[in-house]
Amino acid sequence: MSVREVAERQRVSPTYVTRLCRTGVLSATRAGRVWLIDARSVADFEAKRRPVA
């Protein structure tokens, strides 16, 4: 997934998603100037972020 796709899905800024990639919160690979984010990592992040009812 791209930074933009994750940002739109999470309703956060692309800068925040990039920071999550750089710090290792999201599993991602950098290909030149583009971050390629693992979809499973995004799903795990969403599960942790989702409030418990």
N, C-alpha and C positions, 0 to 999 in steps of 0.2 A: 504494500500500500504506500501511497505517497504521503508526504507531510500534509499536504492540502486535504487529502481524503480523510485522514485521521482527525485533523483539526475541525473539519466540517461535521464529522460524525460525533465528536466529543463536545462540539460547540465551544472550542477554545481557540486561541490564536496559533498560527503556524510557528511563531517564535517559541511558544510554550512546548509544542510538540518536538521541535528541534532540540530544546533543552532536555526533554525527557530521553531523547535518543542519545545525546552526548553523555548524559549521566548514567546511562545503562538501565533506566527504568523501563524503556521500551527496547526490545531486541531489534536492532537495525544495522544495516550495512550501508556504508557510504560509497557511492559510485560517482566519482567526480564531485560535483556540487550537489548531487541529489541523494537524499536518504531513502532507502528502501526498507520499509518497516514490515516485520513479520506479523501477519494477520493474527496468529495465535497469541502473540504478545499483546496485541491490542485488545483481544477478547479477555485475556487475563487482567489487564489493566482496568477494563470496564467493570469486570466482576468485583474487583477490589474497591472501585470508586462508587459503585451503586449503593445507595443508602439501604439499610435494612429496615423493613417496615415494622 
